[in-house]
Amino acid sequence: MSNKVLFFVNSFSRTGSETLIYEFIQALQKQGHFKIGVVICDTKGELTDFIDENISIYYLNQKFSTLDKIQFHAGIDVIGKQLTKIQKDFKATLWYFNTISQMHLLAYKDQFQVKTVVHIHELVYNFESVSAKDFSLLLRACDHLIACSQLVKDLFLPFFTKPMTVINSSIHYEQWKEHRRGKNAASNKKIKIVSSGTICYRKGTDLFLKVADILRSPHLEFIWLGKSNHSAFSEIIRLTNEKYKSVKFIETNSEESYIAQLRQGDIFVSTSREESMGLVMLEAQALGMPILATNSGGSSLLISESIGQVVEELNPESIAIGLKEVLNNLSKFKNSGKPKFDFQIECQKLSILLQDLLT
């Protein structure tokens, strides 16, 4: 098979963007239209062990040893050397970069004479971590840009001159709806208010903490599902919560344990400062939970009056007021659970696009 796609991912962890590309890769592999390989650019994540056994997996080591540094100063391209070995073995026709984290690798496009696709899941805030040099490289060396939502495409429309396609982030609704609770399933004395995501500033973990403190009550339990990013910010959150004990933080280690915890929630709250879509909101919707969300971008694409409520003001007091309104009107939310975007449709759009690019 001459048509080969090499997907570059960070680690195959359970972040939204990596879970989505994992699901896409697994589905595309079953279709069999082209051969798939994966390059893991960081540490091995938990999804790696579940990838289809017929998919070739490579590791790109970008944590340089002393020997690597010596070789670099001697004029040896350590990363290029590894990519040469990978490309020689797999012989990819197209390189597919998931997220903006590995934009520097686009510099090797001409050397290996490959087509390039960049799948962007980020909005403006995340681009602060990308250098102007790497961003210019993206604009020059990306042959086709995939936007995870119309919001991302709108961001790039003023200056990106090459083809763009919106492949909306989505979930396997049929799989998630099996875990829906019945209307009278909650027998807890406390109402569980759940949020999810990496503990970070963009996800608004600090806002969630303050809302929990404002609405402190023996009848409410605030739960955050997600890992620390081991930053000073996450340490501030940990130390603050140690003192006030407003939120129960749970780090789940598998999809099963994550779903088990999430489905126990009575209300899902997203305090994100910015979202290009928001897969965790789609998951909560599929489970039939009412959703309260800040106006982060993606929430406006997903939440209708029957699903939940969007808070316009990004401060803890306004979020707390919105949450009280939801708590007092739980019966008005008739969440069908059916998401706006269908995974099978979006995956087929991606499959057709890649087949077109490979011809």
Secondary structure, 3 states (H helix, E strand, C coil): CCCEEEEEECCCCCCHHHHHHHHHHHHHHHHCCCEEEEEECCCCCCCHHHCCCCCEEEECCCCCCHHHHHHHHCCCCHHHHHHHHHHHHHCCCEEEEECCCCHHHHHHHHHHCCEEEEEECCCHHHHHHCCHHHHHHHHHHCCEEEECCHHHHHHHCCCCCCCEEECCCCCCHHHHHHHCCCCCCCCCCCEEEEEECCECCCCCHHHHHHHHHHCCCCCEEEEEECCECCCHHHHHHHHHHHHHCCEEEECCCCHHHHHHHHCCCCEEEECCCCECCCHHHHHHHHCCCCEEEECCEHHHHHCCCCCEEEECCCCHHHHHHHHHHHHHCHHHCCCCCCCCCCHHHHHHHHHHHHHHHHC
